[in-house]
Amino acid sequence: MSQGSPGARDAPREPAAPPNPFVHELRLSRLQRVKFCLLGALLAPIRVLLAFIVLFLLWPFAWLQVAGLTEEQLQEPITGWRKTVCHNGVLGLSRLLFFLLGFLRIRVRGQRASRLQAPVLVAAPHSTFFDPIVLLPCDLPKVVSRAENLSVPVIGALLRFNQAILVSRHDPASRRRVVEEVRRRATSGGKWPQVLFFPEGTCSNKKALLKFKPGAFIAGVPVQPVLIQYPNSLDTTSWAWRGPGVLKVLWLTASQPCSIVDVEFLPVYHPSPEESGNPTLYANNVQRVMAQALGIPATECEFVGSLPVIVVGRLKVALEPQLWELGKVLRKAGLSPGRVDAGAEPGRSRRINREEFAKQLQLSDPQTAAGAFSYFQQDAEGLVDFRDVALALAALDGGRSLEELMRLAFELFAEEQVEEAGRLLYKDGFSTILHLLLGSPRPAAATLHAELCQAGPRQGLSLCQFQDFSLHDPLHGTLLHTYLRPSWKPHASFPSSPAALANGTVPVPKPKGD
């Protein structure tokens, strides 16, 4: 048998890019499809129906525990007969609920710490809406949930029963109150039950850990990591950003003859003095410990708004910027961005409504026009800045070089100086450019702008400084080329995805001419 040449055998392999944790493809063989069709027709309807009946049976127990109690009384942990009867009732019915959905076995490894040893539990990976099953071996700890869930039938009653810590994503003051409440309960000396966090904050496909949010670590108290795994032959439970929807996940899981859940309690993590004072450092270190125990990568991926983002260098970028989606919409409508007369004035904002937008882009279908218009940031009156549209169209056209595109971006958003000649790109314009082209969250882009301005006395970037960042920076320049020139065929050493750049698995080539 041929062994190949020594050079080919000894050549170092280029590390593969880390998996995208937001994508889950469920591929079924023909035999599996037949099996799921049969079981889905026979087993799933019965299981789902019985599970919903048990879900509604939970409501009386949840209501009874808090009935007649004032808001002041609910600020303290519930004790006495309410605690004994209602807690055990909800715990038993919850186990029956998951059993009926097919989770016949919950295998527990390790020892759960007491509330004095670890006031906070952190569970990961968070991959599905079935993950609340981890509450059962943890004896129903308190949870953190969105305030909007209080209005959901049955779920709202269960949250009040749980004395959950509620946060409103639209109210900054609510976040501060949550931080104070978590700290109050975590430092109560065992008076309150443990608080359970899913620090990733959203669901992934279990192939990598998302960046941990610092909320669970703000109190600086010891935490116990809890691993959740579903070691089934076919992964029907994952509910990722790109993947099967709620009903399909529920139906396929209920069609499985038996689903198994592994819950593993890792040793309590005691923070160092430095970690206690730095929640982000604390979160990152616990994330690495849990990733190592799971045998998967710890990534910088996270959800910001409605899009998953990754960290590349000093910048956060979207895994799939909305510019790409806009390009698909326009191509489907048969529109070539290069044929559109943008007519945007450099340095001056011109606000347009949806009708003007459709006329300018020659979009006759109202639904297509509304879909394309929604990709741009609207003000309180529902208008968008046409400079945003002009830059997006120029990027999608592909007829300009990256240098020409960056010069156009600077000319559109830079502002004239009153006291001196020349134009500067300030924070808002810089943030808009990166948000449009890379999907970068505006706060992250504003932070990077401030760092870039530290090298000079002014609070804005000159054209030369902006080009140094966007064209000549080894990492960010390559990132822009990767995002804005997807049809360009790079050298083998260039990354095929932004995730490879973010995790440093591919060496970045030196720019020509340096």
N, C-alpha and C positions, 0 to 999 in steps of 0.2 A: 504494500500500500504506500502511495506517495506521501511523504511527510512535508513537502513544500520546501521552499528555500529558507535558509536560516534568517535572512533579512526580514522576510515576511512573517516568520514565526516569532521573531524577537521584537518586532516593531511594537511600541507601546500603543495600547488602544485608547482612543479618545473617549473620555467618560461620557456616558449618555446623559441627555438632559433629564432633569427630574420630572416625575409624572405631574400632569395637570390635575390638581385635586378637585377641580370643579366640574369635571366631565365624567359621566358614567354611561357606558354602552352596555346594554344587556343583550347579549347575543345568544339565541336559543337554537339548538340543533332541531332537525325535523322531528326526532323522537321526543325531545323536550317540549316542543310546541304541541304535539299530540297529547302528551301527558297533561300539560297545563290546560289545554282545552277541555279535557275530560274532568279533571279535578276542579277547574274553574267553574264548570257547569254544575257539579255536584256538591263539592265541599265548600268552596268559597262563599256562596250565598248563605248557607246555613251558619257558617262561622261568623260572617260579618253581621248578620241579623241578630244572632245571640249576643255578640259583643256589644252592639248598640243598645240592646235591652239592659245588659249589665251596666253600661255606661250611665244610663238614665236611673238605674237603681242606686248609683252612687250619690245622686243628688240629695236624697233625704238625709243621709248621714252627714254630708258636707254642710247642709243647711242647719241641721240640729246643733252642730258644734258651735256655731257663731250666733245662733238665734238669741235675741234679747240682750246681746252684749253691746256696750257702747264703744265708740272709737277709742276712748281712753283705756278701756279694759283690753281691747285688742292690741294695745301697745306692749302688753306683757304676754308671755307664753301661757297658753290655756292649760289648766290642770284639772284634777278632779274627775267626776264621772264623765264629763264631756270628753275629756282626753281619752279615757279608757274605752268607752263604748264606741265613740265615733272614729277614733284612730284605728282601732282593731277592725271595725266594719269596713272602712275605706281600704285598709291594707289587704283584707281578705278578698274583697270584691275586685280590687285592682289586679291581684294575682289571677283571679278567675278570668278577668277580661283578657289578659295577655295569653292565658292558656287557651281560651276559645279561639284566638287569632292564630294559633299554631305554635306558640312559644311554649313547648311542652317542658323544656328543661332550661333552668338558669343555673349554670355551673359557676360556683364562687371559689376563687382562690385568694389566699392571703387573709389577713385579719383586719377588720374595720376598726379604726382607732376610736377611742371615746371622744366625746365633745370637748373634754378638757385637753386631751392630747392634740387634737386637730379640729379647731372650730369650723374649718372650711374644707369642703371636698371639691376637687376639680376633676371633671370627667371628660375623657376624650378617647378616641376621635368621635366627634359629633357628626353622625352620618345619616340620620333618619329621624322621622317623627316617632319612631318606636323607641327611641333612646330613653324616654321617661321610665322604661322598665327598670333602669338602674336604681330608681327610687325604692324599689322593693327590698333588695338586700341591704340598702342603706337606711331602712326603717323610716321612710318618708321624711327626709330632711326638708328644710325650708328651701325655696327656690327663688330665683330672680326672673321676673317675666315682664313683658310689655303691659302697660296699663290698659291698652286697647283690648286685651284679652278678657278683661272683666265683663265686657258686654257679650261675650260668646256664651250661649246657653250651656249649662252644665260645667264647662271649663271655668267660667267665672266663679261659680259656686265652689269648685274645687280649689281655686286660687285663694278665695277668702278662707276656706277651711285650712289651707296650708299656711295662712298668715304670710303669704309670699311678699317679697320686696318688689314693688312695682316701679317701673321706669317708663317715662314717656320719651320717645326718641325725638319729639319735636320741642321739648322744653328743657333748656340747659339747666334751669333751677332744679328740675326733677332729678337730673343726674347727680347734682351735688347732694341732694337729700338722700339718694340711694347710697352714695359713698358713706355718708354719716351713719345711715342705718346699718349698713354692713359692718362698719367699724364698731358700732354700739353692740351689736349682737355677738360679733366675733370676740369682743373683749369683755363679755359678761361673766366670765369665769365659770362657764358650763350651765348658766341659767337657761340660755336659749339652746334649742337643738341645733345641730350642724346646718350650715348653709351650703347648698350644692350649686356649683357653677358649671356651665359648659363654656370654657373660656375662649373657644374658637368663635363663638357668636353666630355661626351659621353651619350648614351641613356641607360635607365634602364626600369624596368617594372612598375614604379610608386609606388611600395610597400615600398620603403625606399629611402631616399635621399643619393646620393653618396657624398663622401668628396668633398667640394668645393675647387677648385684651387684658389690661391691667386691673380690671375691677375686682377680681377675686383676691388680688394680692396687695391692695391698698392698705388694709389693716396691718400688714406686716406680721401676721401671726402664722404659726405652722399650718401647713395644708397637707392633706393626704391625696395623692394622685389616684384616680380610679380609671382603669382601662375597660373599654367596652368593645367586644369583638363578636362577630357573627360568623362562626366557622362552619358555614353551610356550603354544600357542594356548588350551589348556584347563588350568587349575590342578588337577591330580589329586594333587599331592604334599603340599599343606598338611594338617597333622594338628593341628588346634586343639582347644581345650577343648570347644567346641560345634561339632561337625562330623562328617564320616565317621570311622569307626573304623579300626583298624590293617589289618584284612583288606581292607576296601573300598579304602583308599588303595593298598595293595600291589597289589591285583588291577587297579584302574583304571590305575595307572601302568604295570604290566607289559603292559596291553592297548594302550598308546600305541605306534604304530609306531616313534617316535623321541622320546626326551626329551633336552633340552639343559640343561646346567648352565653358568652363567657364574661364574667365580671371579675376583675382582678384588683385587689387593693395592694398598692405598692407601699413601701415604708413611708412614714411621715417625713415630709421635707421641712427641715428647720432652717429658716432664712438666716443668713449672716447679717451683721449690723448694716453692711452696705446694701444688701438686698431689702432689708426692712425699710430703709429710707428711699429706695428706688424701685417702685412697683414694676416698671418696665423691665429692669434687669432681673428681678425676681421671676416675672412671668416667662421671660426668655429662657432662664435656666431650668425652670420646671418643665417647659416645653421640650427642651433637649433631653431631660431625664425620661420623660414619657415616650418620646420618639425612639430613643435608644431601646427602651423596654419593648416597644412594638416592632422594632426593626424596620422603621420607615423614616424618610427624611423629615426634618423640622424645617419648615419653609417660612418665608416672609409674606406669603400670600394671605390676603384678608379681603373682607367685603367692605367697601366704602360706598354708601348710598345703595344703588342698585347694581353695581358692577364689582366683580372681583378684580383686585389689583395686586401687583407684586412690587417689590422694591428693587430698583436697579440703580446701583451707585447711591446717589443722594436724592433720588427721585422715586416717587410712586407712579406706576403706569398701569393702565387697564390691560388685562390679558386680551380682551377683545374690545378695542376702542369703538365708540359709537360711530366714528368716521367710517369704519369698515361696513357697518350695518347700513349707513346712509348710502354708501357706494352700491350695495346690493339693491337697495330700493330704486335708485336712479337707473341702474343698468336694467332692472326688470321693467322699468317704464320706458326703456329705449332711449334714454337721455344721455348724451355725451357731454360731460362737464366742460370740455374744451370749447363747445359751441355756444356756451352761455356768456353773454356780455355782463360781467359782474358790475362794473360801474361804481365800485366802492371808492370813496375818497380817502386817501391816506391821512391818518391822524384825526379823522372826523367821523363821529358816529352818526349813522342814518338808520332810524328805526323804521321797520316795515311790518305790516300785518300779514296774515296768512294769504289774503287775496293778492297782495302785491308780490309776495314770495312765489305763488303759483304762476303769476304772469311773467315774472322775471326768469323763472326756470322753465317756462313753457310746459307746465304740467296741467293737462286738461282734466285728469281724473281727480275729483275732490278728495277721495280717500287716500290716494297716493300723495297728494299735496299735503294733507294733514299729517300723514305719517312722516314725511320728510321734514316738515316744519317742526315736529316735536323733538327732533334731534338737537335743536339749538336752544340755548338758554333764553327764556322769555322774562320780560319785566312784569310789573304788576298789571300793566294794561294789555298783556299778551303780545307784545311786540318783540322782535329780535333785532340785533345789530347786524346790518347787512355786511359789515366787515367780516363777521364770523362766517357768513355764507360764502363770501368771496374767497376767503382763505381755504375753506373746506373744498370748494369746487376746484381751486388751483391744485390742492394736494391730490384730489381724486383724478384730475386730468392726466397726470403722469407725464405731460409734455415738457415740464420744467426740470432742470437739474435740482439737486438738493440745495445747492448754493443759491440758485435763483429763487427757489421757494422760500428759503430763510430770509433772503433780502426783501421779498414781498411781504412776509409776515412782519418784519421790522417796520417797513414803510407804512403798513396799514395801522399798526398799533402804537408806534412811537409818537411822542409829543414834542412839539416845538418848544425851545427854551426861550424865555423872555430876556434874561440877562446876558445870555451868551449864544453864539451861533451853534448850530447843530441840533440834533434831536436825540432824545433819550427814551428808552423803553422802561416804563415803570412797572410796579408790581402787578397792577390789574391787567395790563396788556400782556405781560409775560405769562401770567397765570392763564389768561384766555387762550393764548397760542398753544401752550402745553396741554391744556384741557381739550382743545379741538383736535390736535394732531395725535396725542398719546393717550388721551383719556385720563390725564393726571388730575387727582382731586385738587381743587384750587388752593386749599390751605397748605398742602404739601408743596405745590409749585411756588407759593408765596414765600415759604420758608427757604426754599432753594434760591429764590431771587435775592433774599436778604443776605444769604451766604456769599453769593457771587458779587454783591455790591460792597462787601467788606474790604475788598482789595483797593477801592478808590474812595474819594471823599463824597461822591454823589450817590443819591438814592435811586439812580436809574442806570441802565446799561447802554453803552454806546453800541453802534453797529459792529465795531470791531470786537467788543467784549461778547456780544450776542453770538457772533460767528465763531469765536473761539470756543464757546460752549457747544453750539449746535453742529459745528462742522469738524472742529479739530480736537475736541475732547475724545480720547480713545474709546470711552465707554458710551457716553451719551450720544456722540456722533454716530456710532455704529447702531445704537438703538433707534435713532430717527431714521436711518437708512433702512433698517429692518422693517419698521412699521410703515414707512411711506413708499417703499419700493418693493412690494412683495413679489413682483414679477422678475426683479433683478436676480441673476444667478450668481451667488457669492462664491468665494473661494471656500474650499472644504473646511478651513479653520474658522469660518464665520458660523455663528449659531443659526440653527433653523427655527428657533423660537425665542421669544423674549425671556421665557423661563430659564433657558440655558444661560443667558446673560446675567439674570438675577442671581443665580446660584454659583456663578463662576466656574461652570463645568467645561467651558470652552475658552481657550485663550483668545484675547482680543488682539488683532493685528495692529501694528504700528501704522499711523497715518503716513501716506506718502509725502515726501518732501521734508520730513523732520530729520 
